[in-house]
Amino acid sequence: MAIIHALQVSPRAPWRDVGAAVGLSAETAARRWDALRRDGLAWIAPAPGPRYLAEGASAFVFASMSGSPDQVLDRLVAAPAFGTVSLVAGSSTLLADCFAADHHELAESLTTTFAHVSGVEDRDVLLVTKLYRQSVEWREDALDPRQVRSLTSGRGEGSVYSPDSVDASIVRALAADGRAAWADLADAVGISPQTARRRTDRLVESGLLSFRCDASDRDAHPGQHEATLVLDVPPSRLDAVGQQCAALPECRVSAQVFGSGNLLVTLRVRELLRMALVEEAIERSAPGARVTSRHTVLRPVKRMGRLLSPDGRAAGFVALPFWSREGQS
């Protein structure tokens, strides 16, 4: 868990730095990570950065289905645009995150993926307009502050940069292994290792790309729950409440959205009763705020492009489209 936490802080840090942070040799840290990755217990994948919305578009989709959800799940899992897919309990059956190069492609993905699929009774689409906290910012609680400070974060919000088709190819290649060596990445894309590193660094530094280290929930977080609230918050208090939720240690996502609500918050909690306390705190902070829907994950099926087996372990991947305009399925 300490290695996973270290790689959440700095996903592509050299093994000597990871080892020093967790009290292991570089060789032992690398060997342990290889075992975790080989068994599908943990993985690193590219993810949208803090400035992703400047170049792309994103939405959360809630769907209610009758009968077996298998047909809908099969289509969503195969579609590159749907990066994260989960079966949920609540007012909907399914929750998915959709990513696209622009709003036109987002509309195409949302329309064509669900076309001619029987059993979908209702859909609620929430367009993401602002991010207060992303899932890549969530951390395990395995390292102390000193250990965390010894690692450097891989996130950035620096100079403006417009990605091209080569960048899209690099991100697709990284989907297989977010820690792929520069030489291997260069071979996969057909560029030099120096170009692969320079372009990847530029994407991260510009805030368009992040790397996300994930672990199997069943193995790493037994007994915990991932719960999502969709809220309608008075506009004058929306930013304050979004930031308030983002500051919670359990928060994975806090996003301003446009749709049936204007704020979506996802937390990982040990007890679902914790959610009532979060709602109470929001109500005190923003009188008039109301929850429009509540959901908790029953089974994650796909997470940031990583396909998950029924026991929650990595079992393949479908690269996210990012800026490549390949989101339709």
N, C-alpha and C positions, 0 to 999 in steps of 0.2 A: 504494500500500500504506500510505503514511503517513496518507492521508485515511481509509482503512478502519480503521486502528488508532485514529485519533482518534474515529471514530464508534462504535467498540466501547467506548471509555471513556465517551463521552457522546453517545449516538445522536441526541438532539434538540438538541444545542448550536447556538447561532446560528452562522451561517457566518463571522462576523467572528472568533469564538473558534476555530473549526476552522482557518480560514486562518492566524491568528496562531500556532497551535500547530505547523503544518506549513510555515510560511514562505511562504504564498501570500496573495494578496488574497482577501477574502470572495467576490468575483465569480468568481475563477478556481477556488477550491475548490468552489463550488456548481456551476460549469459542468462541472468534471471529474467530480463525483459524478453529475450528471445523465447524463453519457455512460456511466459505469459501470452505472448503473441501467437506462438505456435498452437497453443491450446484454446485460442479464441477467448481468453479471459480478459485481455486488454488490447487496445489498438490505438493508432494515431492516424487521423484523417484530416485533409484540408477542410476548412470551414469558412463561412463568410466572416470577414473582418468588420471592425466597427464602422468603416465607411462603405460597406458593401452596397447600401441603398443608393449611394451616389452613382453607381454604375449599373445596378441591377434592381430587381423587384422581388418582394416576398409576401407571402400570405399564410395565415393559419386557416385550415379547413376542418370544420366539424361536420360529420355526416351521420345520419341515422339510417339504419338498414333493417329490413325485415328478413327473417330466415338466416341462412349462413352467409357470413361476410366474405367467404373465400374468393369469389369472383372479383369483388372490388379490391380486396387485398392484393391479389395477383397482379392486377393492373397498376395499382399504386406502387408496389414493390419494384415492378419492372420499369416504371417511368423515372428517368433521371431527375426530373423536376421535383419529385416528391422525396425530399431528403430524409425526413423522419416520419414514420408511420407507427401509430400505436392503437391497439384496441383499448377502449376506455369505458368506464362506468360513469353514468350521469345522464344528462339529457341527450347525449349523442352516443353512438356506438364506436366511432372512429375519430381520431385526431391526426392530422397530417400537416407538415410544414412544406410549403411549396416555394421553390426558388426559380428565378428566370432572369434572362438578360435584360428585359424591360417589361413594361406593363402590358404591351401587346402580346408578347410571348406568354406572360403569366395568364392572360385571359384565354389564350389558345390551349395551354396546358390544362387549365381548370375545366374548359369546355369539352375538349376531345377525350380526356382521360375518363370522364364519367359518362360519355355518350354511349348509348346502347347497353348500359350495364343495368341489369334488373336488380331490384331489391333496394335501391337507394330511394328512400322516402323523402329525405330533406337534406339540404346542405346549407351551411352557414359559413360564408367566406369573410374573413377579417383581413383587410389589407394592412400591412405593416407600414407605418409612417415615421416612426421614431423609435430608437432603441435606447433604453436606460441600462439594461444589462443583458448580455448574451450568455448562452450556455458555456461558451469557452472560458468564461470568467469564473465558473464554479470550481471549487477546489475540495479535494479530500482534506481530512483533518489529521494528517499523519506526520507532518513536519512542523517544527516550531518556527517562530518568526526569524530566528537567526539563520536556520537552514534555508528558508525561503529567500532571504536576502542574498544568500550566496549564489543564487541562480538569477539569470536575467530573463525578463519576459520577452516572448516572441511577438507580442502585439505592437502595433504601431498606428499612429494617426498623423503621419507626416506629409510629405510633399504629394501634390496631386499627380496621379498617373493613370493613363487610360490603357487598359490591357488589350492585347491583340490575340490573334489565333495561336501564336506560339505560347503565350502565357496560358491560354486555355488548355493546350496540349500538356503543358507542364503540370497543371492542376489535375488533369485526368490521370497522368502517370503517378502522381503522388497519392491518388485515391487508393492504390494498391498497398502502399506503405508510405505513411507520412514521414518516416525517417530514412527513406531510401538514400543511399549514397549518391553524391553528385555525379559520379561516373555512371552509375546505373541509370540515373534519371536522364542524363545526357544521351545515353544509348537509346533509351526508350523514345525520346523526342527527336533525336537527330541533330543535336547541337553539341557544343563543347561543354565540358564540366564547368568551366568558368562562366559561360553564358547561363547555364542552368542555375548556378548559385546566384549570379547577379540579378537575374530576373525574379527569382523566388524572393530574394531579399527585398527587391524593390516592391513587390506585391505586398509583402508583410509590412514594410516601412510606410507604405502609402495608406495602410489600414484597410485594403481591399481583401486581404487574405489573412486567415489565422490558421493555426493547427490545433486540433482538439484531441486530447487524450481521454479515452473512454474506457470503462471497465464493465464487465458483466454485472448487472444489478443483483442477480441471484447470488453470485459469489462474493461480490465486493460490498453490497449493501443489503444484506438479508434483513427482512422485516421492515424496510423503509418503503415509503410511498411517494410517488411523484404525482402531485395534484396541481390542477390548473383552474384559475378563476378568471372569468370574463366579467369585467365591471363597467358600469356607466358612471363616470365621475364628473362632477361639475367642472366645466372647462377651466375655470379660474384656478382650480386645485389640481388639474391633471398632471402637470409637470412635477409638482411637489409630491403627490402620491406615487407617481411612477418612480421617482428617485428614492422615496421612503421604502418602497417594496424592494428596489434594487439593492438597498443597503442591508437587507436581512441576510444573515449567513446562510439560510436555507434556499435563497433565491437562485434559480437557474436562468429564468428569463423574466424581464419586465419590459413590455413594449407598448407603445402607443399604437392603436389600431383604428381603422375606419370600418364600421359595420354595425352590427347589433349592439356592440359595446365600444368603448374607446380606450380600454386598458386591458391587456392580458398579462397575467402573472402566473408563472410556474414555480413551484417550490418542491424541494425534496424534504420530507418530514418523517419523523419516526412514528408519530401518531397523527391520524387525520383530524383529531380534536384540535390540533395546533392551528388548523385552518380557520376555525371559529375565532380564535384569538387574533389572527391576522385581519379577518374581516372587521372585528370590533375596533382594532387600531385604525383601520382605514376610515371607518365610520366616524371616529372621534376626530381624525385629521381633516376629513372632508364631509361634513354633514350634507346629506342628500345623496351621497354615493350609494349605489346599490349593485349587488351581484346579479348578473343576468344569467349565468350558468356556472355549474361546478362539474369538474371531471377529475377522475383519478385513473391512472394507467393500470390496466389489468395485465397487458402483455405488450412489451415493445416488439415490433416486427422489423423495423428498419430505423437506424439512427445515423443521421448525417451521411447517408449513402451506404452505411455498413449493414448488410443483411444479418439478421439475428436468428439463431435456431430457437426452438421452443424453450430451451433452458437458458436463453439469453446470451449465448456465446456467439462470437463473430463467425459467420459461415459464408462469406463472400462479400461482394460490394458492387454497387452501381454508381459510377462517378457522377457527381453533381454537374449540371450544365454550366454554372457560373456565367461567364460572358460569352459562351460559345454558340449561343442560340441553337442549342440542340435539346431543348427541354421537352419538346412534344413527344408523345408516344402513341 
